[in-house]
Amino acid sequence: EIRRVEENLTDLYLCALDQGVSSIAALNQSACGAFRYNVEDVRRGGDKLEPEDSETISYGVALQPLDRLTLAIDFWRIEQTGLVGVFSAIDHLNLDAVRRIEQGSSDPALERNAQGQPIRIFNEFLNLDSRVVRGVDVSVSYDLDTPIGEFHTALDWSRLTRFDQSPSSASAELVAAGLPASAGGSLLERDDNPRNRASATLSWRRGDVG
């Protein structure tokens, strides 16, 4: 079990009560700043988890146009099903708001105190449907012998061309209400998924030094 506190989460439910609206669409979310709370996120394993399945396809080519120059390009695709993860804390809060405001129910994972304020989320790991990731990796390396030693340089660039996750039924509820869902749709340039990554290295060796 992992416990941590998620800070400054906006509670759309209490904000909607304050504004007297009966739908997320009618809510002025920019005026909900007074309804921010620190919520304990309790993460734990679920007894209904099934193993993930993953299928990877890759193909590429490497060329050596010069003795010491190597060029390589790889195209790859990964499809994961039964992806194991957790619903984010803000998604739980928003899901509870959607269900309370528009459906007359609630998110059972979210605990509120006697004043209705959110205080705790019992966040179980779930199988979050499927994910498809596709990209390309390009690398260039060059070796150079000089009187002062051997130099090796390398440039690597990776580009994500697709990072899509099928929304779970709970995520679909958020999307239908016009709210973002962290566990569904395109995850490109969200969280730690930049479209482009690049790195460069330079190493030197002379005899046993380097």
C-alpha positions in Angstrom: 0.0 0.0 0.0 1.3 3.4 -1.0 0.0 6.6 0.6 0.7 10.1 -0.6 -1.1 13.5 -0.5 -2.2 15.1 -3.8 -2.3 18.9 -3.2 -4.7 21.6 -4.5 -7.2 19.4 -6.3 -10.3 21.2 -7.5 -13.6 19.7 -6.4 -16.1 20.4 -9.1 -18.9 18.9 -7.1 -18.8 21.4 -4.2 -18.2 24.2 -6.7 -21.3 23.1 -8.6 -23.4 23.1 -5.4 -22.1 26.6 -4.6 -23.0 27.9 -8.1 -26.4 26.1 -8.1 -25.9 24.3 -11.4 -27.0 20.8 -12.3 -24.5 19.9 -15.0 -20.8 20.0 -15.7 -21.4 22.0 -18.9 -23.2 24.8 -16.9 -20.3 25.0 -14.4 -18.0 28.0 -14.5 -14.8 26.1 -13.7 -12.7 29.2 -13.7 -14.6 30.3 -10.5 -13.8 27.1 -8.6 -10.6 28.3 -7.0 -12.1 28.3 -3.5 -12.7 24.6 -3.7 -9.2 23.2 -3.7 -8.3 20.5 -1.3 -5.4 18.2 -0.3 -6.5 14.6 -0.8 -4.8 11.5 0.4 -4.2 9.0 -2.4 -4.0 5.4 -1.1 -2.8 3.1 -3.8 -3.1 -0.6 -3.5 -3.3 -3.8 -5.5 -6.6 -5.2 -6.7 -7.7 -8.7 -6.5 -9.2 -8.7 -10.0 -6.0 -7.8 -11.9 -5.1 -9.8 -14.9 -1.6 -9.9 -16.6 -0.8 -7.4 -19.3 -0.2 -8.6 -22.9 2.3 -6.9 -25.2 3.1 -7.2 -28.8 6.1 -5.4 -30.4 6.9 -5.0 -34.1 10.1 -3.3 -35.2 12.1 -3.0 -38.4 15.0 -0.9 -39.4 18.2 -0.5 -41.3 21.9 0.3 -40.5 24.3 1.8 -43.0 28.1 2.3 -42.9 28.8 4.7 -45.7 32.3 5.3 -44.4 34.6 3.1 -42.3 34.0 4.9 -39.1 30.5 6.3 -39.7 27.4 4.4 -38.8 23.8 5.5 -39.5 20.8 3.6 -38.2 17.0 4.0 -38.3 14.4 1.9 -36.6 10.6 2.0 -36.8 8.7 0.3 -34.0 5.2 -0.3 -32.7 4.0 -1.6 -29.3 0.5 -2.6 -28.5 -0.4 -3.4 -24.9 -3.7 -4.9 -23.8 -4.9 -5.3 -20.2 -2.6 -2.4 -19.3 -2.1 -2.2 -15.5 -2.4 1.3 -14.0 -4.4 3.6 -11.7 -6.9 6.3 -12.2 -5.4 9.6 -11.3 -6.5 11.4 -8.2 -8.0 14.3 -10.2 -9.9 11.9 -12.4 -11.4 10.2 -9.4 -12.5 13.6 -8.1 -14.0 14.6 -11.4 -15.7 11.3 -11.9 -17.3 11.7 -8.5 -18.5 15.2 -9.5 -20.0 14.0 -12.8 -21.9 11.1 -11.1 -23.1 13.2 -8.2 -24.2 16.2 -10.3 -25.6 14.4 -13.3 -26.4 10.8 -12.3 -27.3 10.9 -8.6 -24.5 8.4 -7.7 -20.9 8.7 -6.8 -17.4 7.3 -7.2 -17.1 4.6 -4.5 -13.3 5.1 -4.4 -13.6 8.7 -3.1 -14.2 9.3 0.6 -15.7 12.6 1.8 -16.0 14.0 5.3 -19.2 15.1 7.1 -18.9 18.5 5.4 -18.7 16.9 1.9 -15.1 17.7 1.4 -12.9 15.1 -0.4 -10.3 13.6 2.0 -9.2 10.2 0.7 -9.1 8.1 -2.5 -8.8 4.3 -2.2 -7.1 3.9 -5.6 -6.8 0.3 -6.7 -4.6 -0.8 -9.6 -6.8 -1.8 -12.6 -6.6 -3.2 -16.1 -7.0 0.0 -18.2 -7.8 -1.4 -21.6 -5.3 -1.0 -24.4 -2.5 1.3 -25.5 -0.7 1.7 -28.8 2.7 3.4 -29.0 4.5 4.0 -32.3 7.8 5.8 -33.0 11.1 6.0 -34.8 14.7 6.0 -33.5 17.6 7.5 -35.5 21.2 7.3 -34.5 24.5 8.5 -36.0 27.9 7.5 -34.6 31.4 8.3 -35.7 34.8 7.1 -34.5 38.0 9.2 -35.1 41.6 8.2 -34.4 43.9 11.1 -33.7 47.5 11.5 -32.3 46.0 12.3 -28.9 43.6 9.3 -28.7 40.4 7.8 -30.0 37.2 9.9 -30.1 33.7 8.4 -30.3 30.7 10.6 -31.0 27.0 9.6 -31.1 23.8 11.4 -31.8 20.5 9.8 -30.9 17.0 11.1 -31.7 13.6 9.4 -30.9 10.2 10.6 -32.1 6.9 9.4 -30.8 4.4 9.4 -33.7 1.5 7.9 -31.7 0.7 7.3 -28.0 -3.0 6.4 -27.7 -4.8 4.7 -24.9 -8.3 3.4 -25.2 -10.4 5.0 -22.4 -11.9 2.8 -19.8 -15.6 3.1 -19.1 -14.9 5.5 -16.3 -12.6 7.6 -18.5 -15.4 7.6 -21.1 -17.7 9.1 -18.6 -15.3 12.0 -18.1 -14.9 12.6 -21.8 -18.7 12.5 -22.3 -19.0 15.2 -19.7 -16.4 17.4 -21.5 -13.7 16.8 -18.9 -10.1 15.6 -19.6 -9.2 12.0 -18.8 -5.6 11.2 -18.0 -6.1 7.5 -18.7 -7.6 7.8 -22.2 -7.1 9.4 -25.6 -3.7 10.7 -26.9 -1.0 10.8 -24.3 1.5 12.5 -26.5 3.2 15.5 -24.8 1.4 14.7 -21.6 3.0 13.7 -18.3 6.4 12.2 -19.2 5.7 11.5 -22.9 7.4 14.2 -25.0 7.1 13.9 -28.8 10.9 14.2 -29.3 13.9 13.1 -27.3 17.5 13.6 -28.3 20.9 13.0 -26.8 24.5 13.4 -27.7 27.7 11.7 -26.3 31.4 12.3 -26.8 34.0 9.9 -25.4 37.8 9.8 -25.6 40.2 7.0 -25.0 44.0 6.9 -25.1 45.5 3.5 -24.2 44.0 2.5 -20.8 42.8 6.0 -20.1 39.3 7.2 -20.9 
